[in-house]
Amino acid sequence: MNRELIVTSTRRETKAALLEDGIVSELFIEREAHRGIVGNVYKGKVTRVLPGMQSAFVSIGLERDAFLYVADVFEEWGENLLTPEEQCEHKSANGNGGRHARIEERLREGQDVLVQVVKEPLGTKGARITSHVSLPGRYLVFMPTVEHIGVSRKIVDEDERRRLKALLKEIRLERGGGGFIVRTAGSGRSREDFERDARYLTKVWDETRAAASRERAPAALHSELGLVQRLLRDLLSDTFSAFWLDTQREFRRTLDFVTQLQPELAARVRLYEKPLSIFEAYGVSTEIERALRAKVWLASGGYLVINPTEALVAIDVNTGRNVGKKRLEDTILETNLEAVREIVRQIRLRDLGGIVVVDFIDMEERKSRQAVMATLEEELRRDRSPTKVLAINEFGLVIITRKRVKQSLGHTLCEPCPYCSGNGLVKSSATVCAEIYDEVRKMAADMRGTSLLVRVNPEVARALGEEEAGVLQDLASLLAADIKVKADPLLHQEQFDLMTL
């Protein structure tokens, strides 16, 4: 697969697109005023302990307190941030703690804790945090709170897995403990590569702990890399044919960064200097617009309808204009298979997470359902976010769970419609006309013989003059008086004013 990373940046915003075989697969946006905080480490202060929910709220300096679940509490860090007297009191009160200690036995209000953000604030929810810190490098992930050795599941060669585990055990002993996981990029790398990564990560951790002893909570102790550097650290490989950047400043920074990480790929870092916008030239702008729409057309004439809700994302597959050439089952299977590829791409492109329910077109034959499931699982292997799939049922429903750590593309680029207040619907002109009639009828006894001015949105005024003209006739008869209509573009379609003349 040929891959390219396309980056456009200004002082206020950086946008990046991952292209796979020329098709936009993922989008990343970072605004300086609203930089992501996943991966950042903070010294926080416990504000509330909730035994009934086995969780706590922690102030880390954001608008809303962060959420810490009991399983994400590493007790030692909390104790190490207490005075020696407080540590003795804490231990005598809680005994030896243990893996199954309750939240009230591990934390107390006012206590300082060292935490890392694992999920961005979403909607009305604060950030999700953990005190089990993990620091990613190019080839390793360092976890100072555990004694664990692991290898990425994407490295499947057993001999290579054994070699990597043996190397990590030696490095861990030399560095005095902590846990390490080899990332996919570490396959085939030398001991020197891992030692260099381990030295850098343990140094970062030492500096973070030192800052924690100096700073008063809440305080930021360590911030993740910027968007472009983070993407290069996580994605950089020889499968990329080019890294395109449209500013000299970002080009130099990226070239230096790639030269440090993988110097053999430095020649693939390129400066885009054409007058046409880089996102326009590669069709990224068009894909962004498509990704904000509910309906997505397929090449065969079928289409998807994607509806994010508070609890889940619903995706409906339809044959649309695809009438097929052979049997109905073949037409349905063809549409569903095409839909699978586009669904996975849209999930990645829009960064949809949580529960995704896909309503495929009903298939009569079992082998058709198996073919759709096999294709879905194959396409999801391209997704870097962890996913799980529940088997298709006889109604064509498939449930996908996908880890969500940040806002979706729609939430990043859009805000709730002030017109419909996020409902996605407004009352029709006919409904508003009926409400006007009902409102006047309530007051008819006191208004009989009084002329009335009805001030409405222009669309409702149009309806009252055309298909809903009977409403005015009925009102004139009810009041035995004249009814006048005034169109006001400043009024919401659902609003209206009634004034006597």
Secondary structure per residue as TSV (DSSP state, phi and psi in degrees):
chain	resnum	aa	ss	phi	psi
A	1	M	-	360.0	129.4
A	2	N	-	-85.9	128.0
A	3	R	E	-124.7	144.5
A	4	E	E	-137.0	147.2
A	5	L	E	-114.3	122.1
A	6	I	E	-111.3	125.0
A	7	V	E	-127.6	131.4
A	8	T	E	-125.8	138.0
A	9	S	E	-144.0	148.7
A	10	T	-	-131.6	-177.9
A	11	R	S	-66.1	-27.0
A	12	R	S	-96.9	-22.5
A	13	E	E	-152.8	144.9
A	14	T	E	-125.6	129.0
A	15	K	E	-124.2	138.6
A	16	A	E	-134.7	145.0
A	17	A	E	-129.3	134.4
A	18	L	E	-97.6	121.4
A	19	L	E	-106.3	130.9
A	20	E	E	-118.8	114.8
A	21	D	T	53.1	41.2
A	22	G	T	81.1	-1.1
A	23	I	E	-107.4	133.0
A	24	V	E	-68.3	119.1
A	25	S	E	-108.5	-33.7
A	26	E	E	-143.0	147.6
A	27	L	E	-124.7	143.0
A	28	F	E	-135.0	131.1
A	29	I	E	-132.9	131.3
A	30	E	E	-135.1	122.1
A	31	R	E	-105.3	136.1
A	32	E	G	-57.9	-36.7
A	33	A	G	-75.1	-16.9
A	34	H	G	-137.9	54.5
A	35	R	-	-66.4	144.1
A	36	G	-	-63.8	153.2
A	37	I	-	-119.1	1.2
A	38	V	T	-61.3	131.3
A	39	G	T	95.6	-17.3
A	40	N	-	-69.7	145.7
A	41	V	E	-111.3	134.6
A	42	Y	E	-129.4	153.5
A	43	K	E	-96.6	112.5
A	44	G	E	-111.7	169.6
A	45	K	E	-124.6	128.2
A	46	V	E	-66.9	123.3
A	47	T	E	-101.5	-31.8
A	48	R	E	-147.9	138.8
A	49	V	E	-112.7	126.4
A	50	L	E	-115.2	90.4
A	51	P	T	-58.8	-34.9
A	52	G	T	-65.8	-25.3
A	53	M	T	-108.5	-0.4
A	54	Q	T	48.6	51.8
A	55	S	E	-153.5	173.9
A	56	A	E	-144.3	154.7
A	57	F	E	-103.8	136.7
A	58	V	E	-128.1	129.1
A	59	S	E	-81.6	122.3
A	60	I	-	-122.1	15.9
A	61	G	S	94.8	8.6
A	62	L	S	-98.2	175.6
A	63	E	S	-60.8	-41.1
A	64	R	S	-116.8	146.5
A	65	D	-	-64.1	148.9
A	66	A	E	-85.8	159.0
A	67	F	E	-107.0	126.3
A	68	L	E	-123.9	116.3
A	69	Y	E	-87.8	154.0
A	70	V	G	-57.3	-37.7
A	71	A	G	-67.2	-17.0
A	72	D	G	-98.1	10.7
A	73	V	-	-96.1	124.4
A	74	F	-	-105.4	106.3
A	75	E	H	-60.0	-34.0
A	76	E	H	-59.4	-38.9
A	77	W	H	-64.5	-38.8
A	78	G	H	-62.9	-42.8
A	79	E	H	-66.5	-39.0
A	80	N	H	-67.5	-17.6
A	81	L	T	-95.0	2.4
A	82	L	S	-94.5	163.7
A	83	T	-	-71.5	160.4
A	84	P	H	-54.9	-40.6
A	85	E	H	-63.4	-43.1
A	86	E	H	-65.7	-34.8
A	87	Q	H	-62.8	-44.7
A	88	C	H	-62.5	-44.1
A	89	E	H	-63.0	-41.3
A	90	H	H	-64.2	-44.4
A	91	K	H	-69.9	-40.1
A	92	S	H	-66.8	-32.9
A	93	A	H	-74.1	-33.5
A	94	N	H	-106.7	1.1
A	95	G	T	67.2	-143.6
A	96	N	T	-88.3	6.9
A	97	G	-	73.8	-89.8
A	98	G	-	89.1	162.1
A	99	R	T	-64.2	-25.4
A	100	H	T	-106.5	20.8
A	101	A	-	-63.9	144.9
A	102	R	-	-78.7	163.6
A	103	I	H	-59.7	-38.0
A	104	E	H	-70.2	-17.3
A	105	E	H	-88.0	-14.3
A	106	R	H	-103.4	-34.1
A	107	L	-	-130.7	155.7
A	108	R	-	-138.5	155.8
A	109	E	T	-62.0	137.7
A	110	G	T	90.8	-9.3
A	111	Q	-	-75.8	143.4
A	112	D	E	-86.9	138.2
A	113	V	E	-137.9	150.4
A	114	L	E	-99.2	120.6
A	115	V	E	-136.5	160.8
A	116	Q	E	-127.4	140.3
A	117	V	E	-78.9	126.9
A	118	V	E	-111.3	-13.6
A	119	K	E	-148.1	132.9
A	120	E	-	-63.1	155.4
A	121	P	-	-58.9	131.9
A	122	L	B	-124.8	120.2
A	123	G	T	60.2	-123.1
A	124	T	T	-90.5	0.4
A	125	K	B	-91.6	141.8
A	126	G	-	-76.2	176.9
A	127	A	-	-65.3	148.6
A	128	R	E	-94.2	131.2
A	129	I	E	-126.7	165.5
A	130	T	E	-144.0	152.2
A	131	S	S	-98.7	3.6
A	132	H	S	-90.4	87.3
A	133	V	-	-71.1	140.6
A	134	S	-	-133.2	131.0
A	135	L	E	-115.9	112.2
A	136	P	E	-83.1	138.5
A	137	G	-	-116.6	-161.5
A	138	R	S	-71.6	-44.8
A	139	Y	S	-115.6	-17.1
A	140	L	E	-127.7	156.7
A	141	V	E	-117.5	124.8
A	142	F	E	-99.6	128.6
A	143	M	E	-122.9	94.2
A	144	P	T	-67.1	-16.9
A	145	T	T	-93.3	-1.0
A	146	V	-	-132.2	160.3
A	147	E	-	-110.8	79.2
A	148	H	-	-136.3	139.6
A	149	I	E	-117.8	128.6
A	150	G	E	-144.4	163.5
A	151	V	E	-133.5	137.7
A	152	S	-	-50.4	137.2
A	153	R	T	-65.0	-19.5
A	154	K	T	-76.8	-10.5
A	155	I	-	-91.1	105.4
A	156	V	-	-100.8	-17.6
A	157	D	-	-68.6	120.4
A	158	E	H	-66.0	-38.8
A	159	D	H	-63.0	-42.1
A	160	E	H	-66.8	-37.9
A	161	R	H	-63.5	-42.4
A	162	R	H	-64.8	-41.4
A	163	R	H	-61.2	-44.4
A	164	L	H	-66.9	-40.8
A	165	K	H	-64.2	-40.0
A	166	A	H	-63.4	-41.7
A	167	L	H	-61.9	-44.4
A	168	L	H	-66.4	-37.2
A	169	K	H	-60.9	-41.3
A	170	E	H	-65.9	-43.9
A	171	I	H	-65.6	-38.8
A	172	R	H	-64.0	-41.8
A	173	L	H	-62.5	-41.7
A	174	E	H	-65.5	-32.0
A	175	R	H	-95.8	2.7
A	176	G	T	83.2	27.0
A	177	G	S	110.9	-169.1
A	178	G	-	89.7	170.1
A	179	G	E	-113.2	153.9
A	180	F	E	-137.1	143.7
A	181	I	E	-125.8	132.3
A	182	V	E	-80.7	126.4
A	183	R	-	-79.0	165.7
A	184	T	G	-56.3	-35.6
A	185	A	G	-66.1	-14.1
A	186	G	G	-81.1	-7.6
A	187	S	T	-60.0	124.4
A	188	G	T	83.5	-2.1
A	189	R	-	-80.0	160.4
A	190	S	-	-85.9	168.6
A	191	R	H	-60.2	-38.0
A	192	E	H	-61.4	-38.0
A	193	D	H	-61.9	-44.3
A	194	F	H	-70.1	-38.9
A	195	E	H	-63.6	-39.8
A	196	R	H	-64.8	-42.6
A	197	D	H	-63.6	-44.2
A	198	A	H	-64.0	-41.1
A	199	R	H	-61.4	-43.6
A	200	Y	H	-65.4	-44.9
A	201	L	H	-69.2	-40.3
A	202	T	H	-68.1	-32.8
A	203	K	H	-64.4	-43.7
A	204	V	H	-58.8	-42.7
A	205	W	H	-66.6	-42.4
A	206	D	H	-60.7	-41.2
A	207	E	H	-66.9	-35.8
A	208	T	H	-66.3	-45.0
A	209	R	H	-64.2	-38.7
A	210	A	H	-64.0	-41.1
A	211	A	H	-64.9	-35.7
A	212	A	H	-63.3	-34.0
A	213	S	H	-74.6	-19.8
A	214	R	H	-94.8	-37.7
A	215	E	S	-85.7	152.7
A	216	R	-	-95.7	139.8
A	217	A	S	-74.1	146.2
A	218	P	S	-84.2	143.0
A	219	A	E	-152.3	142.1
A	220	A	E	-83.0	129.6
A	221	L	E	-107.5	-33.3
A	222	H	E	-151.4	132.6
A	223	S	-	-114.0	145.4
A	224	E	-	-66.7	163.5
A	225	L	-	-63.7	164.2
A	226	G	-	-66.6	169.6
A	227	L	H	-55.5	-52.6
A	228	V	H	-64.5	-46.5
A	229	Q	H	-63.8	-36.3
A	230	R	H	-65.8	-42.0
A	231	L	H	-64.9	-42.3
A	232	L	H	-64.2	-42.3
A	233	R	H	-60.3	-40.1
A	234	D	H	-87.3	-26.6
A	235	L	H	-113.1	-20.9
A	236	L	-	-53.5	124.1
A	237	S	S	-162.7	170.3
A	238	D	T	-74.6	0.6
A	239	T	T	-76.0	-12.7
A	240	F	E	-85.4	128.9
A	241	S	E	-89.5	-23.9
A	242	A	E	-162.0	151.2
A	243	F	E	-123.3	107.1
A	244	W	E	-99.5	131.1
A	245	L	E	-133.0	145.2
A	246	D	S	-107.9	9.0
A	247	T	S	-129.0	144.4
A	248	Q	H	-62.1	-38.7
A	249	R	H	-63.7	-49.1
A	250	E	H	-68.7	-32.9
A	251	F	H	-62.1	-46.4
A	252	R	H	-65.0	-43.2
A	253	R	H	-62.5	-43.6
A	254	T	H	-67.1	-41.3
A	255	L	H	-61.0	-44.0
A	256	D	H	-63.4	-41.7
A	257	F	H	-66.0	-46.1
A	258	V	H	-66.4	-36.2
A	259	T	H	-61.0	-36.2
A	260	Q	H	-73.3	-41.9
A	261	L	H	-76.7	-52.9
A	262	Q	-	-147.2	82.2
A	263	P	G	-55.7	-26.9
A	264	E	G	-68.0	-14.6
A	265	L	G	-100.5	2.2
A	266	A	G	-60.0	-33.5
A	267	A	G	-66.7	-15.4
A	268	R	G	-87.8	-5.6
A	269	V	E	-82.1	119.6
A	270	R	E	-130.9	147.4
A	271	L	E	-96.9	125.1
A	272	Y	-	-88.8	121.7
A	273	E	-	-125.6	14.1
A	274	K	-	-80.9	155.4
A	275	P	S	-66.2	-32.9
A	276	L	S	-70.6	136.1
A	277	S	-	-51.5	138.8
A	278	I	H	-62.7	-36.1
A	279	F	H	-70.7	-31.5
A	280	E	H	-70.5	-42.9
A	281	A	H	-62.3	-35.6
A	282	Y	T	-98.9	7.8
A	283	G	T	73.9	15.0
A	284	V	H	-72.0	-39.3
A	285	S	H	-58.7	-40.8
A	286	T	H	-63.5	-40.3
A	287	E	H	-67.2	-34.0
A	288	I	H	-63.9	-43.9
A	289	E	H	-62.1	-42.4
A	290	R	H	-62.7	-37.6
A	291	A	H	-71.4	-10.2
A	292	L	T	-97.9	-1.2
A	293	R	S	-97.7	153.6
A	294	A	S	-75.8	-36.6
A	295	K	E	-98.6	132.0
A	296	V	E	-124.5	119.6
A	297	W	E	-82.7	144.1
A	298	L	-	-100.4	157.5
A	299	A	T	-61.3	-31.2
A	300	S	T	-74.8	-12.2
A	301	G	S	108.4	-11.4
A	302	G	-	-75.9	176.7
A	303	Y	E	-155.3	161.1
A	304	L	E	-110.5	149.9
A	305	V	E	-121.8	119.5
A	306	I	E	-112.0	117.7
A	307	N	E	-125.0	99.7
A	308	P	E	-73.5	136.7
A	309	T	-	-123.6	-179.3
A	310	E	S	-63.7	-38.7
A	311	A	S	-96.9	-28.1
A	312	L	E	-159.5	175.9
A	313	V	E	-114.5	125.9
A	314	A	E	-105.1	128.5
A	315	I	E	-123.1	123.5
A	316	D	E	-110.9	132.9
A	317	V	E	-104.5	132.0
A	318	N	E	-132.1	146.8
A	319	T	-	-72.9	-27.3
A	320	G	T	56.0	-121.8
A	321	R	T	-88.9	2.0
A	322	N	-	-81.4	101.2
A	323	V	-	-95.0	-7.2
A	324	G	-	73.8	177.2
A	325	K	S	-126.8	-19.2
A	326	K	S	-123.0	-126.6
A	327	R	-	-74.0	156.9
A	328	L	H	-60.3	-42.5
A	329	E	H	-60.0	-38.3
A	330	D	H	-66.1	-40.2
A	331	T	H	-63.3	-43.4
A	332	I	H	-64.8	-44.8
A	333	L	H	-62.5	-43.5
A	334	E	H	-59.4	-44.3
A	335	T	H	-65.9	-43.3
A	336	N	H	-64.3	-41.3
A	337	L	H	-65.6	-40.8
A	338	E	H	-65.5	-37.8
A	339	A	H	-64.8	-37.7
A	340	V	H	-55.4	-49.0
A	341	R	H	-63.3	-41.5
A	342	E	H	-72.6	-34.4
A	343	I	H	-62.2	-48.1
A	344	V	H	-63.4	-40.1
A	345	R	H	-64.6	-41.5
A	346	Q	H	-68.4	-36.0
A	347	I	H	-61.0	-44.9
A	348	R	H	-69.7	-43.4
A	349	L	H	-64.1	-44.6
A	350	R	H	-86.0	-9.0
A	351	D	T	55.4	52.7
A	352	L	-	-80.3	140.5
A	353	G	-	-140.1	-177.8
A	354	G	E	80.5	-134.4
A	355	I	E	-99.2	126.7
A	356	V	E	-117.5	119.0
A	357	V	E	-105.4	121.0
A	358	V	E	-108.4	125.4
A	359	D	E	-103.1	91.5
A	360	F	-	-73.6	161.2
A	361	I	-	-66.8	135.2
A	362	D	-	-56.1	133.5
A	363	M	-	-117.7	130.9
A	364	E	S	-77.0	-38.3
A	365	E	S	-90.5	137.7
A	366	R	H	-64.5	-37.4
A	367	K	H	-65.6	-28.6
A	368	S	H	-67.3	-44.8
A	369	R	H	-63.7	-39.5
A	370	Q	H	-64.6	-38.4
A	371	A	H	-65.0	-39.6
A	372	V	H	-65.9	-43.2
A	373	M	H	-64.7	-42.2
A	374	A	H	-62.8	-41.9
A	375	T	H	-66.7	-40.0
A	376	L	H	-61.7	-47.0
A	377	E	H	-64.7	-36.9
A	378	E	H	-65.2	-44.1
A	379	E	H	-67.2	-35.5
A	380	L	H	-69.5	-16.7
A	381	R	T	-65.1	-20.8
A	382	R	T	-76.2	-17.1
A	383	D	-	-80.5	128.5
A	384	R	S	-77.2	-23.0
A	385	S	S	-78.5	138.6
A	386	P	-	-60.8	132.0
A	387	T	E	-134.0	154.4
A	388	K	E	-134.4	147.7
A	389	V	E	-126.0	131.1
A	390	L	E	-95.4	138.6
A	391	A	-	-56.3	151.0
A	392	I	-	-68.0	142.1
A	393	N	-	-106.8	-176.7
A	394	E	T	-68.6	-14.1
A	395	F	T	-92.3	0.8
A	396	G	-	83.9	13.4
A	397	L	E	-91.1	134.3
A	398	V	E	-128.3	136.0
A	399	I	E	-110.1	127.0
A	400	I	E	-117.1	131.4
A	401	T	E	-107.5	134.2
A	402	R	E	-134.9	131.2
A	403	K	-	-63.3	129.6
A	404	R	-	-114.3	121.6
A	405	V	-	-118.8	-12.6
A	406	K	S	-147.6	175.1
A	407	Q	-	-64.1	146.4
A	408	S	-	-69.7	167.8
A	409	L	H	-59.2	-41.1
A	410	G	H	-61.1	-42.0
A	411	H	H	-70.3	-31.0
A	412	T	H	-70.4	-41.8
A	413	L	H	-95.4	-17.6
A	414	C	-	-125.9	171.6
A	415	E	-	-137.6	162.5
A	416	P	-	-56.6	140.1
A	417	C	-	-63.9	123.7
A	418	P	T	-69.4	-15.8
A	419	Y	T	-81.4	-45.7
A	420	C	T	-103.0	0.8
A	421	S	T	57.7	33.6
A	422	G	T	83.7	0.7
A	423	N	S	-74.1	-28.3
A	424	G	S	84.9	-2.0
A	425	L	-	-141.4	150.2
A	426	V	-	-127.4	157.0
A	427	K	-	-63.6	140.3
A	428	S	-	-70.4	162.5
A	429	S	H	-59.1	-39.0
A	430	A	H	-62.5	-38.9
A	431	T	H	-66.5	-42.8
A	432	V	H	-64.6	-40.3
A	433	C	H	-61.4	-40.7
A	434	A	H	-64.6	-37.4
A	435	E	H	-67.3	-37.2
A	436	I	H	-60.8	-45.7
A	437	Y	H	-60.5	-45.5
A	438	D	H	-62.6	-40.0
A	439	E	H	-66.7	-43.1
A	440	V	H	-67.2	-37.9
A	441	R	H	-61.8	-33.8
A	442	K	H	-62.0	-34.8
A	443	M	H	-102.0	5.7
A	444	A	H	-58.1	-38.6
A	445	A	H	-62.3	-34.9
A	446	D	H	-89.3	-13.0
A	447	M	H	-112.0	3.7
A	448	R	T	-59.8	130.9
A	449	G	T	87.2	-1.1
A	450	T	-	-101.9	126.2
A	451	S	-	-66.8	149.4
A	452	L	E	-129.4	137.0
A	453	L	E	-106.8	124.3
A	454	V	E	-108.3	114.6
A	455	R	E	-100.3	121.9
A	456	V	E	-140.2	170.0
A	457	N	-	-63.8	146.5
A	458	P	H	-54.0	-34.2
A	459	E	H	-68.4	-37.3
A	460	V	H	-71.2	-37.0
A	461	A	H	-61.8	-40.6
A	462	R	H	-61.1	-45.2
A	463	A	H	-62.2	-39.2
A	464	L	H	-67.1	-23.1
A	465	G	H	-90.8	-11.8
A	466	E	T	-122.6	-102.7
A	467	E	T	-68.3	-21.5
A	468	E	T	-107.0	21.9
A	469	A	H	-59.9	-25.7
A	470	G	H	-61.6	-26.7
A	471	V	H	-63.6	-43.9
A	472	L	H	-66.2	-39.2
A	473	Q	H	-63.5	-42.2
A	474	D	H	-66.4	-38.3
A	475	L	H	-68.1	-40.9
A	476	A	H	-62.2	-39.1
A	477	S	H	-68.7	-39.1
A	478	L	H	-65.6	-40.0
A	479	L	H	-93.8	-13.8
A	480	A	T	56.0	44.1
A	481	A	S	-154.8	170.8
A	482	D	-	-77.3	146.2
A	483	I	E	-119.9	123.5
A	484	K	E	-113.4	147.3
A	485	V	E	-119.1	132.8
A	486	K	E	-123.6	124.7
A	487	A	E	-83.6	130.8
A	488	D	-	-129.8	108.1
A	489	P	T	-65.6	-13.4
A	490	L	T	-80.4	-11.8
A	491	L	S	-85.7	138.3
A	492	H	-	-60.5	151.0
A	493	Q	T	-59.5	-27.8
A	494	E	T	-89.4	-5.2
A	495	Q	-	-96.5	152.4
A	496	F	E	-157.1	153.5
A	497	D	E	-122.7	141.0
A	498	L	E	-116.3	123.1
A	499	M	E	-132.1	135.5
A	500	T	E	-80.4	150.3
A	501	L	-	-110.5	360.0
